[in-house]
Amino acid sequence: MAERALSFGAVARAYERYRPGYPAELAERVLDYAGAPVRTALEIGAGTGKATRLFAGRGIAVTATDPDPAMLAELREHLPAEVETREGALEDLRPDRQYGLVYSAAALHWTDPAGRWPRIAALLAPGGVFASFGGPARLADPVVRQAFEEAQAPEVESAEVPSPDGTPPENEMQWPGAELEKSGLFADVRQFVVPQRLTLSADEFVGLLSTISAYLILPIPVREQVFRRIRQVLPETVELDAGHTVHLARRR
C-alpha cells in the first residue's frame, strides 16, 4: 500500500488533467450537515487540489496537505494564493490549531490506521465536522466493462483499492463509517452517495487510468502494453458511473 500511496507525484500533471473534479452538490451537503458557517478546513491528501476547489471557492480558508511535493506544486499552479499548503501525511501533522472541517477526498485509505481517528479528532474543533468521500469511476456499460477487465488481466486483477477494514461491498455501512462509530470520538455518523456521470473519449479514459496507483506501480513496458490492449477494446467514447460515497461525522 505504501508504494501505491506514493506513486502519484510522477504523474502530477496527468493527474490534474485527467482526474475529474467533484460535483458542487457534494460540498453543499457537507456544509449543510455542518449547520453553521465553516471558516477553516484542513484537507488530508489534497493531491493537485481537485477537492480543494470545492471548499476554497466557498470562502473557506483551506489548508491543503499532501506527502508528495510534486502534487502540491501542481496544486499551487491552479489554486489561489490564499490556499495554504503543507507537505506531509496525516501522521506528520501536529495539532497546533483546530479546524471547523477536516476532510479527505479519495485519500483516507492511504493513512496509517494506527491512531488515525485520534489524530483527526485532535485537528478538529469541538463539534467540528469530518468528511471523507470518493469512489471508483466504473464503466457503466457491462459489455464494455467486461472487455476492459479481460484486456487488463492478468497484470491488473482490479484497480480498486480494497476496503481498508475488509468491509464487504454488500454491507449497508461502508468503510470508514463503522470505524468512525466505534472510535467513540465522533457522533452523528452519516453515509450517502452523491451521483456523478461522466462521458469521456477512449483516450481520456486511458489517461485517467494512467493516474491510478494499480497501473503506476507496473513496470513501464508492462503498463504501456496493458494500456494498448485496453484501448483496442474501447469504443470511441465511454460512460462512467463516478458516484461518490460520502461519510460525515461530528467530533464529540
C-alpha contacts under 8 A as a table, 3 or more apart, distances in Angstrom:
res1	aa1	res2	aa2	distance
1	M	4	R	5.14
1	M	5	A	6.06
1	M	110	W	7.25
2	A	5	A	4.99
2	A	6	L	6.36
2	A	110	W	7.50
3	E	6	L	5.54
3	E	7	S	6.27
3	E	217	I	7.37
4	R	7	S	5.20
4	R	8	F	7.92
4	R	213	S	5.11
4	R	214	A	6.95
4	R	216	L	7.65
4	R	217	I	6.60
5	A	8	F	7.30
5	A	110	W	5.79
5	A	213	S	7.28
6	L	9	G	7.06
6	L	67	P	7.90
6	L	68	D	7.03
7	S	10	A	6.71
7	S	213	S	6.20
7	S	216	L	6.38
7	S	217	I	6.97
8	F	11	V	5.56
8	F	12	A	6.19
8	F	15	Y	7.71
8	F	68	D	7.83
8	F	71	M	7.41
8	F	211	T	6.79
8	F	212	I	7.83
8	F	213	S	7.04
8	F	216	L	7.69
9	G	12	A	5.00
9	G	68	D	6.01
9	G	69	P	7.36
9	G	70	A	5.02
9	G	71	M	5.42
10	A	70	A	7.42
11	V	14	A	5.27
11	V	15	Y	6.00
11	V	210	S	7.94
11	V	211	T	6.43
12	A	15	Y	4.94
12	A	16	E	6.30
12	A	48	T	7.03
12	A	70	A	6.40
12	A	71	M	5.39
12	A	74	E	6.53
13	R	16	E	5.16
13	R	17	R	6.20
13	R	74	E	6.83
14	A	17	R	4.91
14	A	18	Y	5.83
14	A	19	R	7.85
14	A	207	G	7.17
14	A	208	L	7.88
14	A	210	S	7.63
14	A	211	T	6.63
15	Y	18	Y	5.49
15	Y	19	R	5.40
15	Y	48	T	7.27
15	Y	208	L	7.43
15	Y	211	T	5.45
16	E	19	R	5.94
16	E	48	T	5.94
16	E	50	K	7.67
16	E	74	E	7.57
18	Y	204	E	6.66
18	Y	205	F	7.91
18	Y	207	G	5.95
18	Y	208	L	4.98
18	Y	211	T	7.73
19	R	50	K	7.99
19	R	208	L	5.92
19	R	211	T	7.59
20	P	50	K	7.62
21	G	50	K	5.33
21	G	51	A	6.97
22	Y	26	L	7.12
22	Y	50	K	6.90
22	Y	51	A	6.32
22	Y	54	L	7.22
23	P	26	L	5.72
23	P	27	A	7.61
23	P	196	Q	7.21
24	A	27	A	5.56
24	A	28	E	6.40
24	A	54	L	6.78
25	E	28	E	4.99
25	E	29	R	6.14
25	E	194	V	7.24
26	L	29	R	5.37
26	L	30	V	6.37
26	L	194	V	6.35
27	A	30	V	5.11
27	A	31	L	6.14
27	A	54	L	6.06
27	A	55	F	6.73
28	E	31	L	5.25
28	E	32	D	5.98
29	R	32	D	4.96
29	R	33	Y	6.11
30	V	33	Y	5.19
30	V	34	A	6.45
30	V	131	A	7.21
30	V	248	L	7.39
31	L	34	A	4.97
31	L	35	G	6.77
31	L	36	A	7.76
31	L	37	P	7.65
31	L	38	V	7.23
32	D	35	G	5.40
32	D	36	A	7.87
33	Y	248	L	7.96
34	A	37	P	7.45
34	A	38	V	7.34
34	A	128	G	7.57
34	A	129	V	6.28
38	V	41	A	7.56
38	V	60	I	6.65
38	V	100	G	5.68
38	V	101	L	6.88
39	R	59	G	7.50
39	R	60	I	4.92
39	R	61	A	6.08
39	R	100	G	6.62
40	T	60	I	5.54
40	T	61	A	4.77
40	T	62	V	5.93
40	T	63	T	7.93
40	T	99	Y	5.34
40	T	100	G	5.44
40	T	101	L	6.48
41	A	60	I	6.79
41	A	61	A	6.19
41	A	62	V	4.74
41	A	63	T	6.22
41	A	99	Y	5.39
41	A	100	G	5.88
41	A	101	L	4.53
41	A	102	V	5.54
41	A	103	Y	7.54
42	L	62	V	5.75
42	L	63	T	4.82
42	L	64	A	6.08
42	L	65	T	7.48
42	L	99	Y	6.53
42	L	101	L	6.37
42	L	102	V	4.75
42	L	103	Y	6.45
43	E	46	A	5.83
43	E	52	T	7.33
43	E	62	V	7.09
43	E	63	T	6.18
43	E	64	A	4.84
43	E	65	T	5.86
43	E	102	V	5.90
43	E	103	Y	5.10
43	E	104	S	5.70
44	I	64	A	6.85
44	I	65	T	5.48
44	I	66	D	6.54
44	I	89	A	7.30
44	I	90	L	6.39
44	I	102	V	7.45
44	I	103	Y	6.18
44	I	104	S	4.88
44	I	105	A	7.61
44	I	107	A	7.09
44	I	108	L	7.28
45	G	64	A	7.54
45	G	65	T	5.68
45	G	66	D	4.48
45	G	67	P	7.20
45	G	89	A	7.02
45	G	90	L	7.93
45	G	104	S	6.35
45	G	105	A	7.24
45	G	107	A	5.44
45	G	108	L	7.43
46	A	49	G	5.37
46	A	50	K	7.44
46	A	51	A	7.06
46	A	52	T	6.75
46	A	64	A	5.59
46	A	65	T	5.64
46	A	66	D	5.51
46	A	72	L	7.71
46	A	104	S	7.36
46	A	105	A	7.24
46	A	107	A	7.85
47	G	50	K	7.31
47	G	66	D	6.19
47	G	68	D	7.81
47	G	71	M	5.13
47	G	72	L	6.38
47	G	75	L	7.01
48	T	71	M	5.18
48	T	72	L	6.04
48	T	73	A	7.80
48	T	74	E	5.47
48	T	75	L	4.15
48	T	76	R	7.94
49	G	52	T	4.66
49	G	53	R	6.31
49	G	64	A	7.76
49	G	72	L	7.99
49	G	75	L	5.15
49	G	78	H	7.93
49	G	79	L	7.45
50	K	53	R	5.95
50	K	54	L	7.59
51	A	54	L	5.26
51	A	55	F	7.27
51	A	105	A	6.43
52	T	55	F	5.78
52	T	56	A	5.95
52	T	62	V	7.15
52	T	64	A	7.01
53	R	56	A	5.27
53	R	57	G	5.53
53	R	79	L	7.35
54	L	57	G	5.77
54	L	58	R	7.06
55	F	58	R	5.21
55	F	59	G	7.03
55	F	60	I	5.79
55	F	62	V	7.16
56	A	59	G	5.45
56	A	60	I	4.99
56	A	61	A	6.21
56	A	62	V	5.87
56	A	83	V	7.21
57	G	60	I	7.21
61	A	82	E	7.53
61	A	83	V	6.68
61	A	84	E	7.99
62	V	83	V	5.62
62	V	84	E	6.47
63	T	83	V	6.13
63	T	84	E	4.67
63	T	85	T	5.54
63	T	86	R	7.15
64	A	83	V	7.08
64	A	84	E	6.13
64	A	85	T	4.72
64	A	86	R	6.26
65	T	72	L	7.76
65	T	85	T	5.66
65	T	86	R	4.70
65	T	87	E	5.60
65	T	88	G	6.11
65	T	89	A	7.08
66	D	69	P	7.34
66	D	71	M	7.35
66	D	72	L	6.61
66	D	86	R	6.78
66	D	87	E	5.26
66	D	88	G	5.21
66	D	89	A	5.75
67	P	87	E	5.22
67	P	88	G	4.01
67	P	89	A	4.77
68	D	71	M	5.48
68	D	72	L	6.59
68	D	87	E	6.81
68	D	88	G	7.39
69	P	72	L	5.09
69	P	73	A	6.06
69	P	87	E	6.40
70	A	73	A	5.05
70	A	74	E	6.39
71	M	74	E	5.22
71	M	75	L	6.28
72	L	75	L	4.84
72	L	76	R	6.19
72	L	85	T	7.19
72	L	87	E	7.43
73	A	76	R	5.23
73	A	77	E	6.60
74	E	77	E	5.25
74	E	78	H	6.90
75	L	78	H	5.51
75	L	79	L	6.16
76	R	79	L	5.46
76	R	80	P	7.45
76	R	81	A	7.37
79	L	83	V	6.91
80	P	83	V	5.88
81	A	84	E	7.50
88	G	91	E	7.68
88	G	92	D	5.48
88	G	93	L	6.67
89	A	92	D	5.27
89	A	93	L	6.78
89	A	111	T	7.36
90	L	93	L	5.41
90	L	111	T	6.55
90	L	116	R	7.98
90	L	119	R	7.62
91	E	111	T	7.51
91	E	112	D	7.20
91	E	116	R	7.95
91	E	119	R	7.62
95	P	98	Q	6.70
95	P	119	R	7.94
95	P	122	A	6.00
95	P	123	L	5.25
97	R	123	L	6.70
98	Q	122	A	7.30
98	Q	123	L	4.80
98	Q	124	L	4.91
98	Q	125	A	5.05
99	Y	102	V	6.64
99	Y	123	L	6.22
99	Y	124	L	4.91
99	Y	125	A	5.47
99	Y	128	G	6.98
100	G	124	L	6.12
100	G	125	A	5.78
100	G	127	G	7.90
100	G	128	G	4.65
100	G	129	V	6.26
101	L	124	L	6.70
101	L	128	G	5.73
101	L	129	V	4.81
101	L	130	F	5.81
101	L	131	A	7.58
102	V	120	I	7.37
102	V	123	L	7.37
102	V	124	L	6.62
102	V	128	G	7.91
102	V	129	V	6.43
102	V	130	F	4.93
102	V	131	A	6.46
103	Y	130	F	5.56
103	Y	131	A	4.53
103	Y	132	S	5.60
104	S	107	A	5.77
104	S	108	L	5.72
104	S	131	A	6.46
104	S	132	S	4.92
104	S	133	F	6.61
105	A	108	L	7.10
105	A	132	S	5.92
105	A	133	F	5.09
105	A	134	G	5.69
106	A	109	H	7.46
106	A	132	S	7.52
106	A	133	F	6.06
106	A	134	G	4.60
106	A	135	G	6.80
107	A	110	W	5.65
107	A	111	T	7.48
108	L	111	T	5.52
108	L	132	S	7.06
109	H	163	S	8.00
109	H	164	P	6.31
111	T	116	R	7.10
112	D	115	G	7.31
112	D	116	R	6.19
113	P	116	R	5.05
115	G	118	P	5.54
115	G	119	R	6.09
116	R	119	R	5.36
116	R	120	I	6.34
117	W	120	I	5.08
117	W	121	A	5.98
117	W	180	L	7.47
117	W	183	S	6.86
117	W	185	L	7.47
118	P	121	A	5.05
118	P	122	A	6.05
118	P	185	L	7.46
119	R	122	A	5.23
119	R	123	L	6.62
120	I	123	L	5.25
120	I	124	L	6.66
121	A	124	L	5.23
121	A	185	L	6.80
121	A	186	F	7.97
121	A	251	R	6.34
122	A	125	A	7.73
124	L	127	G	7.79
124	L	128	G	5.43
124	L	129	V	7.27
124	L	130	F	7.85
124	L	251	R	6.91
125	A	128	G	5.04
125	A	251	R	7.52
126	P	251	R	5.79
126	P	252	R	6.23
127	G	250	R	5.64
127	G	251	R	4.90
127	G	252	R	5.87
128	G	250	R	5.67
128	G	251	R	5.47
129	V	248	L	7.02
129	V	249	A	5.82
129	V	250	R	4.62
129	V	251	R	6.34
130	F	248	L	5.72
130	F	249	A	5.28
130	F	250	R	6.13
130	F	251	R	7.41
131	A	246	V	7.07
131	A	247	H	5.67
131	A	248	L	4.67
131	A	249	A	6.71
132	S	246	V	5.78
132	S	247	H	5.22
132	S	248	L	6.69
133	F	244	H	6.01
133	F	245	T	5.48
133	F	246	V	4.32
133	F	247	H	6.30
134	G	243	G	7.68
134	G	244	H	4.61
134	G	245	T	5.61
134	G	246	V	6.83
135	G	242	A	6.89
135	G	243	G	6.51
135	G	244	H	5.08
135	G	245	T	6.10
136	P	160	E	6.64
136	P	242	A	6.29
136	P	243	G	7.76
137	A	240	L	5.88
137	A	241	D	5.60
137	A	242	A	4.15
137	A	243	G	7.27
138	R	145	R	7.82
138	R	240	L	5.35
138	R	241	D	5.25
138	R	242	A	6.37
139	L	142	P	7.24
139	L	144	V	7.04
139	L	145	R	5.45
139	L	238	V	7.03
139	L	239	E	5.97
139	L	240	L	4.58
139	L	241	D	6.25
140	A	144	V	7.97
140	A	145	R	7.22
140	A	238	V	7.93
140	A	239	E	5.54
140	A	240	L	5.11
140	A	241	D	5.51
141	D	144	V	5.37
141	D	145	R	6.07
141	D	239	E	7.10
142	P	145	R	4.89
142	P	146	Q	6.07
143	V	146	Q	5.23
143	V	147	A	6.40
144	V	147	A	5.16
144	V	148	F	6.08
144	V	233	V	7.70
144	V	234	L	6.79
145	R	148	F	4.99
145	R	149	E	6.16
146	Q	149	E	5.18
146	Q	150	E	6.24
147	A	150	E	5.21
147	A	151	A	6.14
147	A	233	V	6.31
147	A	234	L	7.93
148	F	151	A	5.08
148	F	152	Q	6.40
148	F	230	I	5.77
148	F	233	V	6.66
148	F	234	L	7.31
149	E	152	Q	5.39
149	E	153	A	6.31
149	E	157	E	7.69
149	E	158	S	7.98
150	E	153	A	5.31
150	E	154	P	7.98
151	A	226	V	7.10
151	A	229	R	5.50
151	A	230	I	5.27
151	A	233	V	7.42
152	Q	155	E	6.23
152	Q	156	V	5.55
152	Q	157	E	7.32
152	Q	226	V	5.57
152	Q	227	F	7.68
152	Q	229	R	7.06
152	Q	230	I	6.37
153	A	156	V	5.25
153	A	157	E	5.72
154	P	157	E	6.01
155	E	222	V	7.95
155	E	226	V	7.56
156	V	159	A	6.57
156	V	214	A	7.10
156	V	215	Y	7.43
158	S	214	A	7.76
159	A	212	I	7.31
159	A	213	S	7.58
159	A	214	A	5.13
159	A	215	Y	7.34
160	E	214	A	7.65
162	P	166	G	7.23
163	S	166	G	5.01
163	S	167	T	5.83
163	S	168	P	7.64
163	S	175	W	6.51
164	P	167	T	7.67
164	P	175	W	7.25
165	D	175	W	6.89
167	T	171	N	6.88
167	T	174	Q	6.38
167	T	175	W	6.48
168	P	171	N	5.68
168	P	174	Q	7.90
169	P	174	Q	7.23
171	N	174	Q	6.29
173	M	177	G	6.06
173	M	178	A	6.58
173	M	191	Q	7.19
174	Q	177	G	5.78
174	Q	178	A	7.02
175	W	178	A	6.24
175	W	179	E	6.96
176	P	179	E	5.30
176	P	180	L	6.20
176	P	247	H	7.27
177	G	180	L	5.18
177	G	181	E	6.39
177	G	189	V	6.70
177	G	190	R	7.42
177	G	191	Q	7.11
177	G	247	H	6.32
178	A	181	E	5.10
178	A	182	K	6.15
179	E	182	K	5.09
179	E	183	S	6.00
180	L	183	S	5.31
180	L	184	G	7.44
180	L	185	L	7.48
180	L	186	F	6.26
180	L	189	V	7.07
180	L	249	A	7.42
181	E	184	G	6.33
181	E	185	L	7.94
181	E	186	F	6.58
181	E	187	A	7.04
181	E	189	V	6.62
183	S	186	F	6.96
184	G	187	A	7.74
185	L	251	R	6.05
185	L	252	R	5.74
186	F	189	V	7.27
186	F	249	A	5.89
186	F	250	R	5.23
186	F	251	R	4.51
186	F	252	R	5.21
187	A	249	A	5.80
187	A	250	R	5.19
187	A	251	R	6.36
187	A	252	R	6.10
188	D	248	L	7.78
188	D	249	A	5.56
188	D	250	R	6.21
189	V	247	H	7.02
189	V	248	L	5.59
189	V	249	A	4.44
189	V	250	R	7.20
190	R	246	V	7.94
190	R	247	H	5.57
190	R	248	L	5.16
190	R	249	A	6.51
191	Q	245	T	7.08
191	Q	246	V	5.56
191	Q	247	H	4.64
191	Q	248	L	6.60
192	F	245	T	5.86
192	F	246	V	5.40
192	F	247	H	6.88
193	V	243	G	6.50
193	V	244	H	5.45
193	V	245	T	4.44
193	V	246	V	5.86
194	V	243	G	5.64
194	V	244	H	5.16
194	V	245	T	6.53
194	V	246	V	7.30
195	P	241	D	7.85
195	P	242	A	6.88
195	P	243	G	4.08
195	P	244	H	6.25
196	Q	241	D	6.39
196	Q	242	A	5.04
196	Q	243	G	4.60
196	Q	244	H	7.31
197	R	239	E	7.18
197	R	240	L	5.75
197	R	241	D	5.04
197	R	242	A	5.66
197	R	243	G	7.10
198	L	239	E	5.75
198	L	240	L	5.03
198	L	241	D	6.68
198	L	242	A	6.86
199	T	237	T	6.82
199	T	238	V	5.77
199	T	239	E	4.68
199	T	240	L	6.32
200	L	203	D	7.92
200	L	204	E	5.78
200	L	205	F	6.02
200	L	237	T	5.58
200	L	238	V	5.45
200	L	239	E	6.56
200	L	240	L	7.76
201	S	204	E	5.10
201	S	205	F	6.27
201	S	236	E	5.75
201	S	237	T	4.21
201	S	238	V	6.18
202	A	205	F	5.09
202	A	206	V	6.36
202	A	231	R	6.78
202	A	234	L	6.22
202	A	235	P	6.56
202	A	236	E	5.18
202	A	237	T	5.23
202	A	238	V	6.33
203	D	206	V	5.14
203	D	207	G	6.12
203	D	231	R	7.42
204	E	207	G	4.81
204	E	208	L	6.17
205	F	208	L	4.96
205	F	209	L	6.33
205	F	238	V	7.62
206	V	209	L	4.94
206	V	210	S	6.27
206	V	227	F	6.70
206	V	230	I	7.80
206	V	231	R	7.02
207	G	210	S	5.05
207	G	211	T	7.05
208	L	211	T	5.55
208	L	212	I	7.11
209	L	212	I	5.30
209	L	215	Y	7.08
210	S	215	Y	6.50
210	S	216	L	6.73
211	T	215	Y	7.64
211	T	216	L	6.90
212	I	215	Y	5.80
212	I	216	L	6.26
213	S	216	L	4.78
213	S	217	I	6.18
214	A	217	I	5.92
214	A	218	L	7.25
215	Y	218	L	5.44
215	Y	223	R	6.25
216	L	219	P	7.89
216	L	223	R	7.50
218	L	222	V	6.31
218	L	223	R	5.58
219	P	222	V	5.37
219	P	223	R	6.08
220	I	223	R	5.01
220	I	224	E	6.13
221	P	224	E	5.23
221	P	225	Q	6.23
222	V	225	Q	5.08
222	V	226	V	6.21
223	R	226	V	5.14
223	R	227	F	6.24
224	E	227	F	5.11
224	E	228	R	6.20
225	Q	228	R	5.14
225	Q	229	R	6.37
226	V	229	R	5.21
226	V	230	I	6.22
227	F	230	I	5.01
227	F	231	R	6.03
228	R	231	R	5.18
228	R	232	Q	6.31
229	R	232	Q	5.30
229	R	233	V	6.88
230	I	233	V	5.57
230	I	234	L	6.61
231	R	234	L	5.38
234	L	237	T	7.67
234	L	238	V	7.54
235	P	238	V	6.61
